[in-house]
Amino acid sequence: MPTPKKKTSRSRRDMRRSHDALDIPAIGFDKKMGEFHAPHHAFKASDGAFYYRGKEIIPAKVKKQAEDTETAE
C-alpha cells in the first residue's frame, strides 16, 4: 500500500479541512400563515394547502372517504 513520501504539515491539513464546516440552514418565516419554511420554496401549511410567497398555490385535498360514507347512508 502506498505511503506518503513527506509528512503533511499542520497548515496543509487545516487548509484541506477549511471546507468541511457545517452551515446553519436558512429558515424563512411566513407572516400570513405564521409558519417556518425553507426560503424560496413552497411549503405545506398545517391546513394541508401549499403556499409560496404568502399565496396559496395548491389547495388542500378533500378527504373522499368521509364524503363516500355520508352519501352511502
N, CA, C and O atoms as a Tripos MOL2 file, in Angstrom:
@<TRIPOS>MOLECULE
protein
  292   291    73     0     0
PROTEIN
NO_CHARGES

@<TRIPOS>ATOM
      1 N           0.8430   -1.1710    0.0000 N.3       1 MET1
      2 CA          0.0000    0.0000    0.0000 C.3       1 MET1
      3 C           0.8950    1.2440    0.0000 C.2       1 MET1
      4 O           1.8630    1.3030    0.7580 O.2       1 MET1
      5 N           0.5830    2.2350   -0.8400 N.am      2 PRO2
      6 CA          1.4420    3.4220   -0.9060 C.3       2 PRO2
      7 C           1.3630    4.2550    0.3730 C.2       2 PRO2
      8 O           0.3210    4.3440    1.0210 O.2       2 PRO2
      9 N           2.4870    4.8510    0.7050 N.am      3 THR3
     10 CA          2.5510    5.7020    1.8900 C.3       3 THR3
     11 C           3.0400    7.0790    1.4730 C.2       3 THR3
     12 O           3.7080    7.2000    0.4460 O.2       3 THR3
     13 N           2.7260    8.1270    2.2390 N.am      4 PRO4
     14 CA          3.1750    9.4710    1.8860 C.3       4 PRO4
     15 C           4.6990    9.5900    1.9620 C.2       4 PRO4
     16 O           5.3430    9.0520    2.8630 O.2       4 PRO4
     17 N           5.2470   10.3070    0.9910 N.am      5 LYS5
     18 CA          6.6980   10.4990    0.9740 C.3       5 LYS5
     19 C           7.1200   11.4980    2.0510 C.2       5 LYS5
     20 O           8.1870   11.3550    2.6470 O.2       5 LYS5
     21 N           6.2780   12.5170    2.3040 N.am      6 LYS6
     22 CA          6.5920   13.5190    3.3190 C.3       6 LYS6
     23 C           5.3900   13.7240    4.2340 C.2       6 LYS6
     24 O           4.2480   13.4750    3.8490 O.2       6 LYS6
     25 N           5.6660   14.1760    5.4380 N.am      7 LYS7
     26 CA          4.5920   14.4290    6.3940 C.3       7 LYS7
     27 C           3.7870   15.6540    5.9550 C.2       7 LYS7
     28 O           4.3540   16.6660    5.5430 O.2       7 LYS7
     29 N           2.4660   15.5490    6.0470 N.am      8 THR8
     30 CA          1.6000   16.6840    5.7300 C.3       8 THR8
     31 C           1.6560   17.6710    6.8910 C.2       8 THR8
     32 O           1.4370   17.2960    8.0430 O.2       8 THR8
     33 N           1.9480   18.9230    6.5840 N.am      9 SER9
     34 CA          2.0830   19.9270    7.6340 C.3       9 SER9
     35 C           0.7160   20.2870    8.2270 C.2       9 SER9
     36 O          -0.3290   20.0160    7.6350 O.2       9 SER9
     37 N           0.7550   20.8970    9.3990 N.am     10 ARG10
     38 CA         -0.4850   21.3300   10.0420 C.3      10 ARG10
     39 C          -1.2240   22.3360    9.1680 C.2      10 ARG10
     40 O          -2.4530   22.3250    9.1000 O.2      10 ARG10
     41 N          -0.4780   23.1940    8.5080 N.am     11 SER11
     42 CA         -1.0910   24.2130    7.6510 C.3      11 SER11
     43 C          -1.8340   23.5810    6.4750 C.2      11 SER11
     44 O          -2.9790   23.9420    6.2000 O.2      11 SER11
     45 N          -1.1940   22.6460    5.7840 N.am     12 ARG12
     46 CA         -1.8460   21.9800    4.6440 C.3      12 ARG12
     47 C          -3.0550   21.1610    5.0960 C.2      12 ARG12
     48 O          -4.0920   21.1490    4.4330 O.2      12 ARG12
     49 N          -2.9080   20.4820    6.2250 N.am     13 ARG13
     50 CA         -4.0150   19.6900    6.7550 C.3      13 ARG13
     51 C          -5.2150   20.5820    7.0640 C.2      13 ARG13
     52 O          -6.3470   20.2520    6.7100 O.2      13 ARG13
     53 N          -4.9640   21.7150    7.7260 N.am     14 ASP14
     54 CA         -6.0470   22.6180    8.0940 C.3      14 ASP14
     55 C          -6.6520   23.3070    6.8760 C.2      14 ASP14
     56 O          -7.8580   23.5480    6.8410 O.2      14 ASP14
     57 N          -5.8290   23.6270    5.8770 N.am     15 MET15
     58 CA         -6.3720   24.2250    4.6510 C.3      15 MET15
     59 C          -7.2830   23.2380    3.9280 C.2      15 MET15
     60 O          -8.2980   23.6320    3.3530 O.2      15 MET15
     61 N          -6.9230   21.9680    3.9570 N.am     16 ARG16
     62 CA         -7.7560   20.9450    3.3260 C.3      16 ARG16
     63 C          -9.1020   20.8400    4.0430 C.2      16 ARG16
     64 O         -10.1320   20.6160    3.4060 O.2      16 ARG16
     65 N          -9.0940   21.0000    5.3490 N.am     17 ARG17
     66 CA        -10.3140   20.8710    6.1440 C.3      17 ARG17
     67 C         -11.1470   22.1550    6.1960 C.2      17 ARG17
     68 O         -12.2010   22.1720    6.8320 O.2      17 ARG17
     69 N         -10.7000   23.2180    5.5470 N.am     18 SER18
     70 CA        -11.3910   24.5030    5.6450 C.3      18 SER18
     71 C         -12.7990   24.4620    5.0700 C.2      18 SER18
     72 O         -13.6270   25.2910    5.4480 O.2      18 SER18
     73 N         -13.1020   23.5380    4.1790 N.am     19 HIS19
     74 CA        -14.4220   23.4500    3.5570 C.3      19 HIS19
     75 C         -15.3270   22.4340    4.2470 C.2      19 HIS19
     76 O         -16.4460   22.2040    3.7880 O.2      19 HIS19
     77 N         -14.8730   21.8260    5.3290 N.am     20 ASP20
     78 CA        -15.6400   20.7700    5.9890 C.3      20 ASP20
     79 C         -16.6430   21.2860    7.0180 C.2      20 ASP20
     80 O         -17.4340   20.5040    7.5440 O.2      20 ASP20
     81 N         -16.6270   22.5790    7.3130 N.am     21 ALA21
     82 CA        -17.5140   23.1160    8.3410 C.3      21 ALA21
     83 C         -18.9660   23.0370    7.8850 C.2      21 ALA21
     84 O         -19.2610   23.2000    6.7010 O.2      21 ALA21
     85 N         -19.8720   22.7850    8.8280 N.am     22 LEU22
     86 CA        -21.2960   22.7210    8.5250 C.3      22 LEU22
     87 C         -21.9090   24.1130    8.6190 C.2      22 LEU22
     88 O         -21.5480   24.9060    9.4890 O.2      22 LEU22
     89 N         -22.8400   24.3970    7.7150 N.am     23 ASP23
     90 CA        -23.5390   25.6750    7.7260 C.3      23 ASP23
     91 C         -24.8720   25.5230    8.4490 C.2      23 ASP23
     92 O         -25.4740   24.4490    8.4500 O.2      23 ASP23
     93 N         -25.3150   26.5990    9.0550 N.am     24 ILE24
     94 CA        -26.6360   26.6070    9.6740 C.3      24 ILE24
     95 C         -27.6550   26.7890    8.5530 C.2      24 ILE24
     96 O         -27.5380   27.7350    7.7740 O.2      24 ILE24
     97 N         -28.6530   25.9050    8.4500 N.am     25 PRO25
     98 CA        -29.6160   26.0380    7.3610 C.3      25 PRO25
     99 C         -30.4440   27.3110    7.5020 C.2      25 PRO25
    100 O         -30.8370   27.6930    8.6040 O.2      25 PRO25
    101 N         -30.7020   27.9610    6.3680 N.am     26 ALA26
    102 CA        -31.5070   29.1750    6.3620 C.3      26 ALA26
    103 C         -32.9780   28.8010    6.5310 C.2      26 ALA26
    104 O         -33.4490   27.8280    5.9440 O.2      26 ALA26
    105 N         -33.6890   29.5720    7.3290 N.am     27 ILE27
    106 CA        -35.1060   29.3120    7.5690 C.3      27 ILE27
    107 C         -35.8650   30.6170    7.3840 C.2      27 ILE27
    108 O         -35.4980   31.6470    7.9500 O.2      27 ILE27
    109 N         -36.9340   30.5630    6.5800 N.am     28 GLY28
    110 CA        -37.7920   31.7230    6.3810 C.3      28 GLY28
    111 C         -39.0260   31.6240    7.2580 C.2      28 GLY28
    112 O         -39.3420   30.5600    7.7910 O.2      28 GLY28
    113 N         -39.7220   32.7470    7.4030 N.am     29 PHE29
    114 CA        -40.9370   32.7750    8.2110 C.3      29 PHE29
    115 C         -42.0380   33.4040    7.3890 C.2      29 PHE29
    116 O         -41.8680   34.5050    6.8660 O.2      29 PHE29
    117 N         -43.1720   32.7210    7.2640 N.am     30 ASP30
    118 CA        -44.3160   33.2400    6.5240 C.3      30 ASP30
    119 C         -45.2170   33.9880    7.5030 C.2      30 ASP30
    120 O         -45.7710   33.3860    8.4230 O.2      30 ASP30
    121 N         -45.3650   35.3010    7.3070 N.am     31 LYS31
    122 CA        -46.1450   36.1130    8.2390 C.3      31 LYS31
    123 C         -47.6330   35.7900    8.1670 C.2      31 LYS31
    124 O         -48.3300   35.8280    9.1810 O.2      31 LYS31
    125 N         -48.1170   35.4740    6.9720 N.am     32 LYS32
    126 CA        -49.5490   35.2070    6.8030 C.3      32 LYS32
    127 C         -49.9660   33.9280    7.5270 C.2      32 LYS32
    128 O         -50.9780   33.9120    8.2270 O.2      32 LYS32
    129 N         -49.1910   32.8620    7.3600 N.am     33 MET33
    130 CA        -49.5320   31.5770    7.9690 C.3      33 MET33
    131 C         -48.8950   31.4090    9.3470 C.2      33 MET33
    132 O         -49.3600   30.6000   10.1500 O.2      33 MET33
    133 N         -47.8400   32.1620    9.6240 N.am     34 GLY34
    134 CA        -47.1620   32.0480   10.9120 C.3      34 GLY34
    135 C         -46.3560   30.7730   11.0490 C.2      34 GLY34
    136 O         -46.2480   30.2170   12.1420 O.2      34 GLY34
    137 N         -45.7770   30.2970    9.9240 N.am     35 GLU35
    138 CA        -45.0170   29.0480    9.9440 C.3      35 GLU35
    139 C         -43.6300   29.2650    9.3520 C.2      35 GLU35
    140 O         -43.4220   30.1600    8.5320 O.2      35 GLU35
    141 N         -42.6820   28.4280    9.7850 N.am     36 PHE36
    142 CA        -41.3260   28.4660    9.2580 C.3      36 PHE36
    143 C         -41.2250   27.5610    8.0380 C.2      36 PHE36
    144 O         -41.9270   26.5530    7.9470 O.2      36 PHE36
    145 N         -40.3390   27.9260    7.0860 N.am     37 HIS37
    146 CA        -40.1640   27.1290    5.8690 C.3      37 HIS37
    147 C         -38.8140   27.4440    5.2440 C.2      37 HIS37
    148 O         -38.1480   28.4030    5.6340 O.2      37 HIS37
    149 N         -38.4120   26.6280    4.2680 N.am     38 ALA38
    150 CA        -37.1690   26.8720    3.5380 C.3      38 ALA38
    151 C         -37.3800   28.0660    2.6100 C.2      38 ALA38
    152 O         -38.4100   28.1340    1.9390 O.2      38 ALA38
    153 N         -36.4370   29.0100    2.5510 N.am     39 PRO39
    154 CA        -36.6280   30.1800    1.7040 C.3      39 PRO39
    155 C         -36.6640   29.8110    0.2240 C.2      39 PRO39
    156 O         -35.9580   28.9030   -0.2150 O.2      39 PRO39
    157 N         -37.4900   30.5230   -0.5410 N.am     40 HIS40
    158 CA        -37.6570   30.3230   -1.9860 C.3      40 HIS40
    159 C         -38.2230   28.9500   -2.3190 C.2      40 HIS40
    160 O         -37.9950   28.4410   -3.4160 O.2      40 HIS40
    161 N         -38.9570   28.3420   -1.3930 N.am     41 HIS41
    162 CA        -39.5900   27.0500   -1.6230 C.3      41 HIS41
    163 C         -41.0460   27.1190   -1.1650 C.2      41 HIS41
    164 O         -41.3790   27.8150   -0.2060 O.2      41 HIS41
    165 N         -41.9010   26.3890   -1.8670 N.am     42 ALA42
    166 CA        -43.2780   26.2490   -1.4090 C.3      42 ALA42
    167 C         -43.2760   25.3480   -0.1790 C.2      42 ALA42
    168 O         -42.4150   24.4800   -0.0340 O.2      42 ALA42
    169 N         -44.2480   25.5630    0.7010 N.am     43 PHE43
    170 CA        -44.3060   24.7360    1.9020 C.3      43 PHE43
    171 C         -45.7430   24.3250    2.1690 C.2      43 PHE43
    172 O         -46.6850   25.0260    1.7990 O.2      43 PHE43
    173 N         -45.8960   23.1790    2.8170 N.am     44 LYS44
    174 CA        -47.2150   22.6640    3.1680 C.3      44 LYS44
    175 C         -47.5760   23.1850    4.5480 C.2      44 LYS44
    176 O         -46.8860   22.9060    5.5290 O.2      44 LYS44
    177 N         -48.6550   23.9390    4.6160 N.am     45 ALA45
    178 CA        -49.1010   24.5060    5.8820 C.3      45 ALA45
    179 C         -49.9020   23.4780    6.6690 C.2      45 ALA45
    180 O         -50.1980   22.3890    6.1770 O.2      45 ALA45
    181 N         -50.2430   23.8400    7.8880 N.am     46 SER46
    182 CA        -50.9750   22.9150    8.7480 C.3      46 SER46
    183 C         -52.3830   22.6320    8.2290 C.2      46 SER46
    184 O         -52.9840   21.6270    8.6080 O.2      46 SER46
    185 N         -52.9240   23.5070    7.3620 N.am     47 ASP47
    186 CA        -54.2570   23.2590    6.7990 C.3      47 ASP47
    187 C         -54.2180   22.3110    5.6020 C.2      47 ASP47
    188 O         -55.2700   21.9580    5.0700 O.2      47 ASP47
    189 N         -53.0220   21.8900    5.1660 N.am     48 GLY48
    190 CA        -52.8810   20.9270    4.0750 C.3      48 GLY48
    191 C         -52.6410   21.5520    2.7190 C.2      48 GLY48
    192 O         -52.3630   20.8320    1.7610 O.2      48 GLY48
    193 N         -52.7360   22.8610    2.6030 N.am     49 ALA49
    194 CA        -52.5090   23.5480    1.3320 C.3      49 ALA49
    195 C         -51.0400   23.9390    1.2130 C.2      49 ALA49
    196 O         -50.3390   24.0630    2.2170 O.2      49 ALA49
    197 N         -50.5770   24.1340   -0.0320 N.am     50 PHE50
    198 CA        -49.2080   24.5680   -0.2810 C.3      50 PHE50
    199 C         -49.2020   26.0680   -0.5510 C.2      50 PHE50
    200 O         -50.0390   26.5780   -1.2970 O.2      50 PHE50
    201 N         -48.2460   26.7710    0.0640 N.am     51 TYR51
    202 CA        -48.1440   28.2150   -0.0660 C.3      51 TYR51
    203 C         -46.7620   28.5980   -0.5770 C.2      51 TYR51
    204 O         -45.7700   27.9280   -0.2950 O.2      51 TYR51
    205 N         -46.7180   29.7030   -1.3440 N.am     52 TYR52
    206 CA        -45.4510   30.2720   -1.8020 C.3      52 TYR52
    207 C         -45.6070   31.7790   -1.8200 C.2      52 TYR52
    208 O         -46.5240   32.2970   -2.4580 O.2      52 TYR52
    209 N         -44.7370   32.4850   -1.1390 N.am     53 ARG53
    210 CA        -44.7360   33.9400   -1.0400 C.3      53 ARG53
    211 C         -46.0750   34.4810   -0.5470 C.2      53 ARG53
    212 O         -46.5530   35.5120   -1.0210 O.2      53 ARG53
    213 N         -46.6730   33.7730    0.4100 N.am     54 GLY54
    214 CA        -47.9090   34.2330    1.0260 C.3      54 GLY54
    215 C         -49.1690   33.9100    0.2580 C.2      54 GLY54
    216 O         -50.2620   34.2610    0.7010 O.2      54 GLY54
    217 N         -49.0490   33.2440   -0.8920 N.am     55 LYS55
    218 CA        -50.2220   32.9170   -1.7020 C.3      55 LYS55
    219 C         -50.4050   31.4070   -1.7630 C.2      55 LYS55
    220 O         -49.4320   30.6550   -1.8260 O.2      55 LYS55
    221 N         -51.6520   30.9730   -1.7430 N.am     56 GLU56
    222 CA        -51.9580   29.5500   -1.8420 C.3      56 GLU56
    223 C         -51.8080   29.1280   -3.2950 C.2      56 GLU56
    224 O         -52.4800   29.6740   -4.1700 O.2      56 GLU56
    225 N         -50.9260   28.1550   -3.5650 N.am     57 ILE57
    226 CA        -50.7080   27.7110   -4.9410 C.3      57 ILE57
    227 C         -51.3440   26.3560   -5.2140 C.2      57 ILE57
    228 O         -51.7400   26.0830   -6.3470 O.2      57 ILE57
    229 N         -51.4520   25.5060   -4.2060 N.am     58 ILE58
    230 CA        -52.1130   24.2060   -4.3490 C.3      58 ILE58
    231 C         -53.0870   24.0730   -3.1810 C.2      58 ILE58
    232 O         -52.6650   24.0520   -2.0250 O.2      58 ILE58
    233 N         -54.3920   23.9820   -3.4730 N.am     59 PRO59
    234 CA        -55.3540   23.8840   -2.3700 C.3      59 PRO59
    235 C         -55.2480   22.5490   -1.6390 C.2      59 PRO59
    236 O         -54.6790   21.5850   -2.1500 O.2      59 PRO59
    237 N         -55.8020   22.5180   -0.4490 N.am     60 ALA60
    238 CA        -55.7790   21.3010    0.3640 C.3      60 ALA60
    239 C         -56.6750   20.2430   -0.2590 C.2      60 ALA60
    240 O         -57.7070   20.5610   -0.8510 O.2      60 ALA60
    241 N         -56.2770   18.9850   -0.1250 N.am     61 LYS61
    242 CA        -57.0800   17.8810   -0.6510 C.3      61 LYS61
    243 C         -58.2690   17.6250    0.2690 C.2      61 LYS61
    244 O         -58.1640   17.7170    1.4920 O.2      61 LYS61
    245 N         -59.3990   17.3020   -0.3500 N.am     62 VAL62
    246 CA        -60.6020   16.9720    0.4060 C.3      62 VAL62
    247 C         -60.6430   15.4620    0.5710 C.2      62 VAL62
    248 O         -60.4340   14.7230   -0.3910 O.2      62 VAL62
    249 N         -60.9110   15.0060    1.7800 N.am     63 LYS63
    250 CA        -60.9590   13.5690    2.0250 C.3      63 LYS63
    251 C         -62.2100   12.9870    1.3780 C.2      63 LYS63
    252 O         -63.3220   13.4400    1.6480 O.2      63 LYS63
    253 N         -62.0270   11.9780    0.5180 N.am     64 LYS64
    254 CA        -63.1440   11.3650   -0.1880 C.3      64 LYS64
    255 C         -63.8410   10.3150    0.6590 C.2      64 LYS64
    256 O         -65.0240   10.0560    0.4380 O.2      64 LYS64
    257 N         -63.1710    9.7110    1.6030 N.am     65 GLN65
    258 CA        -63.7620    8.6570    2.4250 C.3      65 GLN65
    259 C         -64.9260    9.2020    3.2430 C.2      65 GLN65
    260 O         -65.9460    8.5260    3.3790 O.2      65 GLN65
    261 N         -64.8010   10.3770    3.7770 N.am     66 ALA66
    262 CA        -65.8620   10.9660    4.5860 C.3      66 ALA66
    263 C         -67.0830   11.2590    3.7160 C.2      66 ALA66
    264 O         -68.2140   11.0480    4.1550 O.2      66 ALA66
    265 N         -66.8730   11.7370    2.4980 N.am     67 GLU67
    266 CA        -67.9770   12.0310    1.5920 C.3      67 GLU67
    267 C         -68.6730   10.7500    1.1560 C.2      67 GLU67
    268 O         -69.9020   10.7110    1.0910 O.2      67 GLU67
    269 N         -67.9090    9.6990    0.8560 N.am     68 ASP68
    270 CA        -68.4810    8.4400    0.3940 C.3      68 ASP68
    271 C         -69.3460    7.7930    1.4700 C.2      68 ASP68
    272 O         -70.3920    7.2250    1.1550 O.2      68 ASP68
    273 N         -68.9380    7.8680    2.7130 N.am     69 THR69
    274 CA        -69.7130    7.2470    3.7890 C.3      69 THR69
    275 C         -71.0020    8.0170    4.0380 C.2      69 THR69
    276 O         -72.0160    7.4170    4.3940 O.2      69 THR69
    277 N         -70.9830    9.3360    3.8560 N.am     70 GLU70
    278 CA        -72.1880   10.1390    4.0660 C.3      70 GLU70
    279 C         -73.2120    9.8910    2.9650 C.2      70 GLU70
    280 O         -74.4070    9.8170    3.2510 O.2      70 GLU70
    281 N         -72.7770    9.7620    1.7190 N.am     71 THR71
    282 CA        -73.6980    9.5580    0.6050 C.3      71 THR71
    283 C         -74.2440    8.1370    0.5810 C.2      71 THR71
    284 O         -75.3260    7.9130    0.0380 O.2      71 THR71
    285 N         -73.5380    7.1790    1.1480 N.am     72 ALA72
    286 CA        -73.9780    5.7870    1.1420 C.3      72 ALA72
    287 C         -75.1450    5.5680    2.1000 C.2      72 ALA72
    288 O         -75.9450    4.6550    1.8930 O.2      72 ALA72
    289 N         -75.2560    6.3680    3.1200 N.am     73 GLU73
    290 CA        -76.3080    6.1680    4.1230 C.3      73 GLU73
    291 C         -77.6320    6.6820    3.6920 C.2      73 GLU73
    292 O         -78.6060    6.5800    4.4380 O.2      73 GLU73
@<TRIPOS>BOND
     1     1     2 1
     2     2     3 1
     3     3     4 2
     4     3     5 am
     5     5     6 1
     6     6     7 1
     7     7     8 2
     8     7     9 am
     9     9    10 1
    10    10    11 1
    11    11    12 2
    12    11    13 am
    13    13    14 1
    14    14    15 1
    15    15    16 2
    16    15    17 am
    17    17    18 1
    18    18    19 1
    19    19    20 2
    20    19    21 am
    21    21    22 1
    22    22    23 1
    23    23    24 2
    24    23    25 am
    25    25    26 1
    26    26    27 1
    27    27    28 2
    28    27    29 am
    29    29    30 1
    30    30    31 1
    31    31    32 2
    32    31    33 am
    33    33    34 1
    34    34    35 1
    35    35    36 2
    36    35    37 am
    37    37    38 1
    38    38    39 1
    39    39    40 2
    40    39    41 am
    41    41    42 1
    42    42    43 1
    43    43    44 2
    44    43    45 am
    45    45    46 1
    46    46    47 1
    47    47    48 2
    48    47    49 am
    49    49    50 1
    50    50    51 1
    51    51    52 2
    52    51    53 am
    53    53    54 1
    54    54    55 1
    55    55    56 2
    56    55    57 am
    57    57    58 1
    58    58    59 1
    59    59    60 2
    60    59    61 am
    61    61    62 1
    62    62    63 1
    63    63    64 2
    64    63    65 am
    65    65    66 1
    66    66    67 1
    67    67    68 2
    68    67    69 am
    69    69    70 1
    70    70    71 1
    71    71    72 2
    72    71    73 am
    73    73    74 1
    74    74    75 1
    75    75    76 2
    76    75    77 am
    77    77    78 1
    78    78    79 1
    79    79    80 2
    80    79    81 am
    81    81    82 1
    82    82    83 1
    83    83    84 2
    84    83    85 am
    85    85    86 1
    86    86    87 1
    87    87    88 2
    88    87    89 am
    89    89    90 1
    90    90    91 1
    91    91    92 2
    92    91    93 am
    93    93    94 1
    94    94    95 1
    95    95    96 2
    96    95    97 am
    97    97    98 1
    98    98    99 1
    99    99   100 2
   100    99   101 am
   101   101   102 1
   102   102   103 1
   103   103   104 2
   104   103   105 am
   105   105   106 1
   106   106   107 1
   107   107   108 2
   108   107   109 am
   109   109   110 1
   110   110   111 1
   111   111   112 2
   112   111   113 am
   113   113   114 1
   114   114   115 1
   115   115   116 2
   116   115   117 am
   117   117   118 1
   118   118   119 1
   119   119   120 2
   120   119   121 am
   121   121   122 1
   122   122   123 1
   123   123   124 2
   124   123   125 am
   125   125   126 1
   126   126   127 1
   127   127   128 2
   128   127   129 am
   129   129   130 1
   130   130   131 1
   131   131   132 2
   132   131   133 am
   133   133   134 1
   134   134   135 1
   135   135   136 2
   136   135   137 am
   137   137   138 1
   138   138   139 1
   139   139   140 2
   140   139   141 am
   141   141   142 1
   142   142   143 1
   143   143   144 2
   144   143   145 am
   145   145   146 1
   146   146   147 1
   147   147   148 2
   148   147   149 am
   149   149   150 1
   150   150   151 1
   151   151   152 2
   152   151   153 am
   153   153   154 1
   154   154   155 1
   155   155   156 2
   156   155   157 am
   157   157   158 1
   158   158   159 1
   159   159   160 2
   160   159   161 am
   161   161   162 1
   162   162   163 1
   163   163   164 2
   164   163   165 am
   165   165   166 1
   166   166   167 1
   167   167   168 2
   168   167   169 am
   169   169   170 1
   170   170   171 1
   171   171   172 2
   172   171   173 am
   173   173   174 1
   174   174   175 1
   175   175   176 2
   176   175   177 am
   177   177   178 1
   178   178   179 1
   179   179   180 2
   180   179   181 am
   181   181   182 1
   182   182   183 1
   183   183   184 2
   184   183   185 am
   185   185   186 1
   186   186   187 1
   187   187   188 2
   188   187   189 am
   189   189   190 1
   190   190   191 1
   191   191   192 2
   192   191   193 am
   193   193   194 1
   194   194   195 1
   195   195   196 2
   196   195   197 am
   197   197   198 1
   198   198   199 1
   199   199   200 2
   200   199   201 am
   201   201   202 1
   202   202   203 1
   203   203   204 2
   204   203   205 am
   205   205   206 1
   206   206   207 1
   207   207   208 2
   208   207   209 am
   209   209   210 1
   210   210   211 1
   211   211   212 2
   212   211   213 am
   213   213   214 1
   214   214   215 1
   215   215   216 2
   216   215   217 am
   217   217   218 1
   218   218   219 1
   219   219   220 2
   220   219   221 am
   221   221   222 1
   222   222   223 1
   223   223   224 2
   224   223   225 am
   225   225   226 1
   226   226   227 1
   227   227   228 2
   228   227   229 am
   229   229   230 1
   230   230   231 1
   231   231   232 2
   232   231   233 am
   233   233   234 1
   234   234   235 1
   235   235   236 2
   236   235   237 am
   237   237   238 1
   238   238   239 1
   239   239   240 2
   240   239   241 am
   241   241   242 1
   242   242   243 1
   243   243   244 2
   244   243   245 am
   245   245   246 1
   246   246   247 1
   247   247   248 2
   248   247   249 am
   249   249   250 1
   250   250   251 1
   251   251   252 2
   252   251   253 am
   253   253   254 1
   254   254   255 1
   255   255   256 2
   256   255   257 am
   257   257   258 1
   258   258   259 1
   259   259   260 2
   260   259   261 am
   261   261   262 1
   262   262   263 1
   263   263   264 2
   264   263   265 am
   265   265   266 1
   266   266   267 1
   267   267   268 2
   268   267   269 am
   269   269   270 1
   270   270   271 1
   271   271   272 2
   272   271   273 am
   273   273   274 1
   274   274   275 1
   275   275   276 2
   276   275   277 am
   277   277   278 1
   278   278   279 1
   279   279   280 2
   280   279   281 am
   281   281   282 1
   282   282   283 1
   283   283   284 2
   284   283   285 am
   285   285   286 1
   286   286   287 1
   287   287   288 2
   288   287   289 am
   289   289   290 1
   290   290   291 1
   291   291   292 2
@<TRIPOS>SUBSTRUCTURE
     1 MET1         2 RESIDUE 1 A MET
     2 PRO2         6 RESIDUE 1 A PRO
     3 THR3        10 RESIDUE 1 A THR
     4 PRO4        14 RESIDUE 1 A PRO
     5 LYS5        18 RESIDUE 1 A LYS
     6 LYS6        22 RESIDUE 1 A LYS
     7 LYS7        26 RESIDUE 1 A LYS
     8 THR8        30 RESIDUE 1 A THR
     9 SER9        34 RESIDUE 1 A SER
    10 ARG10       38 RESIDUE 1 A ARG
    11 SER11       42 RESIDUE 1 A SER
    12 ARG12       46 RESIDUE 1 A ARG
    13 ARG13       50 RESIDUE 1 A ARG
    14 ASP14       54 RESIDUE 1 A ASP
    15 MET15       58 RESIDUE 1 A MET
    16 ARG16       62 RESIDUE 1 A ARG
    17 ARG17       66 RESIDUE 1 A ARG
    18 SER18       70 RESIDUE 1 A SER
    19 HIS19       74 RESIDUE 1 A HIS
    20 ASP20       78 RESIDUE 1 A ASP
    21 ALA21       82 RESIDUE 1 A ALA
    22 LEU22       86 RESIDUE 1 A LEU
    23 ASP23       90 RESIDUE 1 A ASP
    24 ILE24       94 RESIDUE 1 A ILE
    25 PRO25       98 RESIDUE 1 A PRO
    26 ALA26      102 RESIDUE 1 A ALA
    27 ILE27      106 RESIDUE 1 A ILE
    28 GLY28      110 RESIDUE 1 A GLY
    29 PHE29      114 RESIDUE 1 A PHE
    30 ASP30      118 RESIDUE 1 A ASP
    31 LYS31      122 RESIDUE 1 A LYS
    32 LYS32      126 RESIDUE 1 A LYS
    33 MET33      130 RESIDUE 1 A MET
    34 GLY34      134 RESIDUE 1 A GLY
    35 GLU35      138 RESIDUE 1 A GLU
    36 PHE36      142 RESIDUE 1 A PHE
    37 HIS37      146 RESIDUE 1 A HIS
    38 ALA38      150 RESIDUE 1 A ALA
    39 PRO39      154 RESIDUE 1 A PRO
    40 HIS40      158 RESIDUE 1 A HIS
    41 HIS41      162 RESIDUE 1 A HIS
    42 ALA42      166 RESIDUE 1 A ALA
    43 PHE43      170 RESIDUE 1 A PHE
    44 LYS44      174 RESIDUE 1 A LYS
    45 ALA45      178 RESIDUE 1 A ALA
    46 SER46      182 RESIDUE 1 A SER
    47 ASP47      186 RESIDUE 1 A ASP
    48 GLY48      190 RESIDUE 1 A GLY
    49 ALA49      194 RESIDUE 1 A ALA
    50 PHE50      198 RESIDUE 1 A PHE
    51 TYR51      202 RESIDUE 1 A TYR
    52 TYR52      206 RESIDUE 1 A TYR
    53 ARG53      210 RESIDUE 1 A ARG
    54 GLY54      214 RESIDUE 1 A GLY
    55 LYS55      218 RESIDUE 1 A LYS
    56 GLU56      222 RESIDUE 1 A GLU
    57 ILE57      226 RESIDUE 1 A ILE
    58 ILE58      230 RESIDUE 1 A ILE
    59 PRO59      234 RESIDUE 1 A PRO
    60 ALA60      238 RESIDUE 1 A ALA
    61 LYS61      242 RESIDUE 1 A LYS
    62 VAL62      246 RESIDUE 1 A VAL
    63 LYS63      250 RESIDUE 1 A LYS
    64 LYS64      254 RESIDUE 1 A LYS
    65 GLN65      258 RESIDUE 1 A GLN
    66 ALA66      262 RESIDUE 1 A ALA
    67 GLU67      266 RESIDUE 1 A GLU
    68 ASP68      270 RESIDUE 1 A ASP
    69 THR69      274 RESIDUE 1 A THR
    70 GLU70      278 RESIDUE 1 A GLU
    71 THR71      282 RESIDUE 1 A THR
    72 ALA72      286 RESIDUE 1 A ALA
    73 GLU73      290 RESIDUE 1 A GLU
